[in-house]
Amino acid sequence: MNALKRAVSYLNIKPRTKSQVEAYLREKNFEDSEISEAIKELEEYHYLDDLEFSRLYFELGFEKGHGINRIRRELVEKGVDSNTIDEAFALLENVPDAFEMALKIAKRTVETCQIPEDYQQKQKLMSKIVRKLTARGFSVEVAYKVAKELIK
C-alpha cells in the first residue's frame, strides 16, 4: 500500500491534522519524499486542512463545555501551529461567553451541596470550583469570578 492510500484510510477513521498524518506515515516507515507527496495531494483535495480542522475543533470543544485554553492546548498537542489556531478562532461566528459557560458548569457542582457558613469550608468549595473550571480550560480569572459569584 502506498503512502497516499495509507493516509486516506487513516483519515477515513476520523479527521486528523497534517502533523498527525505525517507522524503516522513515518511510523509506517514511508520515505520523506513519499510522505510529502501524499500530504501535498491530500491538501490539494482538502482532505487535510488544519485551519478547518481547528475551526471545527473549537466548535466541538465549546459544545462539550471546554474553555478556550483547553481547546488551544489540545490543538497544539495535535500539531497545529499557533497562527493557524488564532486564525481558526477568528473565523468562529459564535464564541460562547466564557463566564456564562463556566457559571453553568460550576452551578452543577454547587447544586449538590449547600454553601457552607464556615469561612474555611467556603474556601475549600471555592478551590474545588476553580480547579474544576481551570481543568476544563477556563482562565483563572474567569474561574475565580464564577466561584465568588456562586459562594456569595
MIDOSE-1310 file (N, C-alpha, C; in nm, 2 decimals, decimal comma, always signed):
residues 152
mnal	+0,09/-0,12/+0,00/+0,00/+0,00/+0,00/+0,09/+0,12/+0,00; +0,06/+0,22/-0,09/+0,14/+0,34/-0,09/+0,10/+0,44/+0,02; +0,18/+0,54/+0,03/+0,16/+0,64/+0,14/+0,03/+0,71/+0,13; -0,01/+0,75/+0,01/-0,14/+0,82/-0,01/-0,26/+0,73/+0,03
krav	-0,26/+0,61/-0,01/-0,37/+0,52/+0,02/-0,37/+0,49/+0,18; -0,25/+0,48/+0,23/-0,25/+0,46/+0,38/-0,30/+0,58/+0,45; -0,26/+0,70/+0,41/-0,31/+0,82/+0,47/-0,46/+0,84/+0,46; -0,51/+0,81/+0,34/-0,66/+0,82/+0,32/-0,73/+0,72/+0,41
syln	-0,68/+0,60/+0,43/-0,75/+0,51/+0,52/-0,74/+0,55/+0,66; -0,63/+0,62/+0,70/-0,61/+0,67/+0,83/-0,71/+0,79/+0,85; -0,73/+0,87/+0,75/-0,82/+0,99/+0,76/-0,97/+0,94/+0,76; -0,99/+0,83/+0,70/-1,13/+0,78/+0,70/-1,18/+0,74/+0,84
ikpr	-1,09/+0,72/+0,93/-1,14/+0,68/+1,07/-1,19/+0,81/+1,13; -1,12/+0,92/+1,13/-1,16/+1,05/+1,18/-1,07/+1,16/+1,12; -1,12/+1,28/+1,13/-1,03/+1,39/+1,08/-0,90/+1,40/+1,16; -0,79/+1,44/+1,09/-0,66/+1,45/+1,15/-0,59/+1,58/+1,10
tksq	-0,49/+1,61/+1,18/-0,41/+1,73/+1,14/-0,30/+1,68/+1,04; -0,24/+1,77/+0,98/-0,12/+1,74/+0,89/-0,01/+1,67/+0,97; +0,01/+1,72/+1,09/+0,12/+1,67/+1,17/+0,09/+1,52/+1,21; -0,04/+1,49/+1,24/-0,08/+1,36/+1,28/-0,06/+1,26/+1,17
veay	-0,09/+1,30/+1,05/-0,08/+1,22/+0,93/+0,07/+1,19/+0,90; +0,15/+1,30/+0,91/+0,29/+1,28/+0,89/+0,35/+1,18/+0,98; +0,32/+1,20/+1,11/+0,37/+1,11/+1,21/+0,33/+0,97/+1,19; +0,20/+0,95/+1,15/+0,15/+0,81/+1,12/+0,23/+0,75/+1,00
lrek	+0,25/+0,83/+0,90/+0,32/+0,77/+0,78/+0,47/+0,74/+0,81; +0,53/+0,82/+0,90/+0,67/+0,80/+0,94/+0,67/+0,67/+1,02; +0,57/+0,65/+1,11/+0,56/+0,53/+1,19/+0,55/+0,40/+1,10; +0,49/+0,42/+0,98/+0,47/+0,31/+0,89/+0,59/+0,30/+0,79
nfed	+0,69/+0,37/+0,83/+0,82/+0,36/+0,75/+0,82/+0,40/+0,61; +0,74/+0,50/+0,58/+0,74/+0,56/+0,44/+0,86/+0,66/+0,43; +0,91/+0,68/+0,31/+1,02/+0,77/+0,29/+0,96/+0,92/+0,30; +1,05/+1,01/+0,33/+1,01/+1,15/+0,35/+0,95/+1,20/+0,22
seis	+1,01/+1,16/+0,10/+0,95/+1,21/-0,03/+0,81/+1,16/-0,05; +0,79/+1,03/-0,01/+0,65/+0,98/-0,03/+0,55/+1,05/+0,06; +0,60/+1,08/+0,18/+0,51/+1,14/+0,28/+0,48/+1,28/+0,23; +0,58/+1,36/+0,19/+0,55/+1,50/+0,15/+0,46/+1,50/+0,02
eaik	+0,48/+1,41/-0,07/+0,39/+1,40/-0,19/+0,25/+1,36/-0,15; +0,23/+1,27/-0,06/+0,10/+1,23/-0,01/+0,03/+1,35/+0,06; +0,10/+1,42/+0,15/+0,05/+1,53/+0,22/+0,01/+1,64/+0,12; +0,09/+1,67/+0,03/+0,06/+1,77/-0,07/-0,07/+1,74/-0,15
elee	-0,08/+1,62/-0,19/-0,20/+1,58/-0,26/-0,33/+1,58/-0,18; -0,31/+1,54/-0,05/-0,43/+1,55/+0,04/-0,47/+1,69/+0,07; -0,37/+1,78/+0,07/-0,40/+1,92/+0,09/-0,47/+1,98/-0,03; -0,43/+1,94/-0,15/-0,48/+1,99/-0,27/-0,63/+1,96/-0,28
yhyl	-0,67/+1,84/-0,24/-0,81/+1,79/-0,24/-0,88/+1,82/-0,11; -0,82/+1,90/-0,02/-0,88/+1,94/+0,10/-0,92/+1,83/+0,20; -0,85/+1,72/+0,18/-0,86/+1,61/+0,28/-0,79/+1,65/+0,41; -0,69/+1,73/+0,39/-0,61/+1,78/+0,51/-0,62/+1,93/+0,50
ddle	-0,67/+1,99/+0,61/-0,68/+2,13/+0,62/-0,68/+2,17/+0,77; -0,57/+2,21/+0,82/-0,55/+2,23/+0,96/-0,64/+2,35/+1,01; -0,66/+2,45/+0,92/-0,74/+2,56/+0,96/-0,89/+2,52/+0,98; -0,94/+2,44/+0,89/-1,08/+2,39/+0,90/-1,09/+2,29/+1,02
fsrl	-0,99/+2,21/+1,03/-0,99/+2,11/+1,14/-1,00/+2,19/+1,28; -0,92/+2,30/+1,29/-0,91/+2,38/+1,41/-1,04/+2,45/+1,44; -1,10/+2,50/+1,33/-1,23/+2,57/+1,35/-1,34/+2,48/+1,40; -1,34/+2,36/+1,34/-1,44/+2,26/+1,39/-1,41/+2,21/+1,53
yfel	-1,28/+2,20/+1,56/-1,24/+2,15/+1,69/-1,28/+2,25/+1,80; -1,27/+2,38/+1,77/-1,32/+2,48/+1,86/-1,47/+2,47/+1,88; -1,55/+2,45/+1,78/-1,69/+2,44/+1,79/-1,73/+2,31/+1,87; -1,66/+2,20/+1,84/-1,69/+2,08/+1,92/-1,65/+2,10/+2,07
gfek	-1,54/+2,16/+2,09/-1,49/+2,18/+2,23/-1,59/+2,27/+2,31; -1,64/+2,37/+2,24/-1,74/+2,46/+2,31/-1,87/+2,38/+2,34; -1,91/+2,29/+2,25/-2,03/+2,21/+2,27/-2,01/+2,12/+2,39; -1,89/+2,07/+2,41/-1,85/+1,99/+2,52/-1,83/+2,06/+2,65
ghgi	-1,84/+2,19/+2,65/-1,82/+2,27/+2,77/-1,67/+2,30/+2,80; -1,58/+2,29/+2,70/-1,44/+2,32/+2,73/-1,41/+2,47/+2,70; -1,32/+2,52/+2,78/-1,27/+2,65/+2,77/-1,17/+2,67/+2,65; -1,15/+2,79/+2,62/-1,06/+2,83/+2,51/-0,92/+2,77/+2,53
nrir	-0,87/+2,79/+2,65/-0,73/+2,74/+2,68/-0,71/+2,59/+2,66; -0,81/+2,51/+2,70/-0,80/+2,37/+2,68/-0,80/+2,33/+2,53; -0,89/+2,40/+2,46/-0,90/+2,37/+2,32/-0,77/+2,40/+2,25; -0,72/+2,52/+2,28/-0,59/+2,56/+2,22/-0,48/+2,46/+2,25
relv	-0,47/+2,42/+2,38/-0,37/+2,33/+2,42/-0,38/+2,20/+2,34; -0,50/+2,15/+2,33/-0,53/+2,02/+2,26/-0,49/+2,03/+2,11; -0,52/+2,15/+2,05/-0,48/+2,17/+1,91/-0,33/+2,17/+1,89; -0,26/+2,23/+1,99/-0,11/+2,24/+1,98/-0,06/+2,10/+2,00
ekgv	-0,12/+2,02/+2,09/-0,08/+1,88/+2,10/-0,10/+1,80/+1,98; -0,20/+1,83/+1,90/-0,22/+1,76/+1,77/-0,13/+1,82/+1,66; -0,05/+1,91/+1,69/+0,05/+1,96/+1,59/+0,01/+2,08/+1,51; -0,10/+2,15/+1,55/-0,14/+2,27/+1,48/-0,06/+2,39/+1,53
dsnt	-0,01/+2,47/+1,44/+0,07/+2,59/+1,48/-0,02/+2,70/+1,54; +0,04/+2,78/+1,62/-0,04/+2,88/+1,69/-0,10/+2,98/+1,60; -0,04/+3,02/+1,49/-0,10/+3,11/+1,39/-0,23/+3,05/+1,33; -0,23/+2,93/+1,30/-0,35/+2,86/+1,24/-0,46/+2,86/+1,35
idea	-0,42/+2,83/+1,47/-0,52/+2,83/+1,58/-0,58/+2,96/+1,60; -0,50/+3,07/+1,60/-0,55/+3,21/+1,61/-0,65/+3,24/+1,49; -0,60/+3,20/+1,37/-0,68/+3,23/+1,25/-0,82/+3,15/+1,26; -0,82/+3,03/+1,30/-0,94/+2,95/+1,31/-1,03/+3,01/+1,42
fall	-0,98/+3,06/+1,53/-1,06/+3,12/+1,63/-1,12/+3,25/+1,58; -1,05/+3,32/+1,50/-1,10/+3,45/+1,44/-1,22/+3,42/+1,34; -1,22/+3,30/+1,28/-1,32/+3,27/+1,19/-1,45/+3,22/+1,25; -1,45/+3,20/+1,38/-1,57/+3,15/+1,45/-1,67/+3,26/+1,45
envp	-1,80/+3,22/+1,42/-1,91/+3,31/+1,43/-1,97/+3,32/+1,56; -1,98/+3,21/+1,63/-2,04/+3,20/+1,77/-1,94/+3,16/+1,87; -1,89/+3,25/+1,94/-1,80/+3,22/+2,05/-1,88/+3,24/+2,18; -1,90/+3,13/+2,26/-1,98/+3,15/+2,38/-1,91/+3,23/+2,48
dafe	-1,98/+3,30/+2,56/-1,93/+3,38/+2,67/-1,86/+3,29/+2,77; -1,73/+3,30/+2,80/-1,66/+3,22/+2,89/-1,72/+3,22/+3,03; -1,76/+3,34/+3,08/-1,82/+3,35/+3,21/-1,95/+3,27/+3,22; -2,03/+3,29/+3,13/-2,16/+3,22/+3,13/-2,15/+3,07/+3,12
malk	-2,06/+3,02/+3,03/-2,03/+2,88/+3,02/-1,98/+2,82/+3,15; -1,88/+2,89/+3,21/-1,82/+2,84/+3,33/-1,92/+2,85/+3,45; -2,00/+2,95/+3,45/-2,11/+2,96/+3,56/-2,20/+2,84/+3,55; -2,24/+2,81/+3,43/-2,34/+2,69/+3,41/-2,27/+2,56/+3,46
iakr	-2,15/+2,54/+3,43/-2,08/+2,42/+3,47/-2,06/+2,42/+3,62; -2,02/+2,53/+3,68/-2,00/+2,54/+3,82/-2,13/+2,52/+3,90; -2,24/+2,57/+3,85/-2,37/+2,56/+3,92/-2,40/+2,41/+3,94; -2,37/+2,33/+3,84/-2,39/+2,18/+3,86/-2,31/+2,13/+3,97
tvet	-2,19/+2,18/+3,99/-2,11/+2,13/+4,10/-2,17/+2,17/+4,24; -2,22/+2,29/+4,24/-2,26/+2,35/+4,37/-2,41/+2,31/+4,40; -2,49/+2,27/+4,31/-2,63/+2,24/+4,33/-2,64/+2,11/+4,42; -2,54/+2,03/+4,42/-2,55/+1,91/+4,50/-2,51/+1,93/+4,65
cqip	-2,46/+2,05/+4,68/-2,42/+2,07/+4,82/-2,47/+2,21/+4,86; -2,47/+2,23/+4,99/-2,51/+2,36/+5,04/-2,39/+2,44/+5,06; -2,41/+2,57/+5,04/-2,29/+2,67/+5,06/-2,27/+2,68/+5,21; -2,15/+2,64/+5,25/-2,12/+2,64/+5,39/-2,11/+2,78/+5,45
edyq	-2,13/+2,79/+5,58/-2,12/+2,92/+5,65/-1,98/+2,95/+5,70; -1,91/+2,84/+5,73/-1,77/+2,84/+5,78/-1,68/+2,90/+5,67; -1,59/+2,99/+5,70/-1,50/+3,05/+5,61/-1,41/+2,95/+5,54; -1,35/+2,86/+5,62/-1,26/+2,76/+5,56/-1,33/+2,66/+5,47
qkqk	-1,45/+2,63/+5,50/-1,53/+2,54/+5,41/-1,57/+2,61/+5,28; -1,60/+2,74/+5,29/-1,62/+2,82/+5,17/-1,50/+2,82/+5,08; -1,38/+2,84/+5,15/-1,26/+2,84/+5,07/-1,23/+2,71/+5,00; -1,26/+2,60/+5,07/-1,25/+2,47/+5,01/-1,34/+2,45/+4,89
lmsk	-1,46/+2,49/+4,90/-1,56/+2,48/+4,79/-1,51/+2,57/+4,68; -1,47/+2,69/+4,71/-1,42/+2,78/+4,61/-1,30/+2,72/+4,53; -1,21/+2,66/+4,60/-1,09/+2,60/+4,54/-1,14/+2,49/+4,45; -1,23/+2,41/+4,49/-1,28/+2,30/+4,41/-1,34/+2,35/+4,28
ivrk	-1,42/+2,46/+4,29/-1,48/+2,52/+4,17/-1,37/+2,57/+4,07; -1,27/+2,64/+4,13/-1,17/+2,69/+4,05/-1,09/+2,58/+3,98; -1,05/+2,48/+4,05/-0,98/+2,36/+4,00/-1,06/+2,30/+3,88; -1,18/+2,28/+3,91/-1,27/+2,22/+3,80/-1,27/+2,30/+3,68
ltar	-1,29/+2,43/+3,69/-1,30/+2,52/+3,58/-1,17/+2,53/+3,50; -1,06/+2,55/+3,57/-0,93/+2,56/+3,51/-0,89/+2,43/+3,44; -0,93/+2,32/+3,49/-0,91/+2,19/+3,43/-0,98/+2,18/+3,30; -1,10/+2,25/+3,29/-1,18/+2,24/+3,17/-1,13/+2,35/+3,07
gfsv	-1,03/+2,43/+3,10/-0,97/+2,52/+3,01/-1,01/+2,67/+3,02; -1,08/+2,70/+3,13/-1,12/+2,84/+3,16/-1,00/+2,91/+3,23; -0,99/+3,04/+3,20/-0,88/+3,11/+3,27/-0,90/+3,12/+3,42; -0,80/+3,14/+3,49/-0,80/+3,15/+3,63/-0,89/+3,27/+3,67
evay	-0,89/+3,38/+3,60/-0,97/+3,50/+3,63/-1,12/+3,46/+3,62; -1,15/+3,40/+3,51/-1,30/+3,36/+3,50/-1,34/+3,26/+3,60; -1,25/+3,16/+3,64/-1,28/+3,06/+3,74/-1,30/+3,13/+3,87; -1,22/+3,22/+3,91/-1,24/+3,29/+4,04/-1,36/+3,38/+4,04
kvak	-1,39/+3,44/+3,93/-1,50/+3,53/+3,92/-1,63/+3,45/+3,94; -1,64/+3,33/+3,88/-1,75/+3,24/+3,89/-1,76/+3,19/+4,03; -1,65/+3,15/+4,09/-1,65/+3,09/+4,22/-1,71/+3,19/+4,32; -1,66/+3,32/+4,31/-1,70/+3,42/+4,40/-1,85/+3,45/+4,38
elik	-1,90/+3,45/+4,26/-2,04/+3,47/+4,23/-2,13/+3,36/+4,29; -2,08/+3,24/+4,29/-2,16/+3,13/+4,35/-2,16/+3,12/+4,50; -2,04/+3,16/+4,56/-2,02/+3,15/+4,70/-2,10/+3,26/+4,78; -2,11/+3,38/+4,71/-2,17/+3,49/+4,79/-2,31/+3,47/+4,82
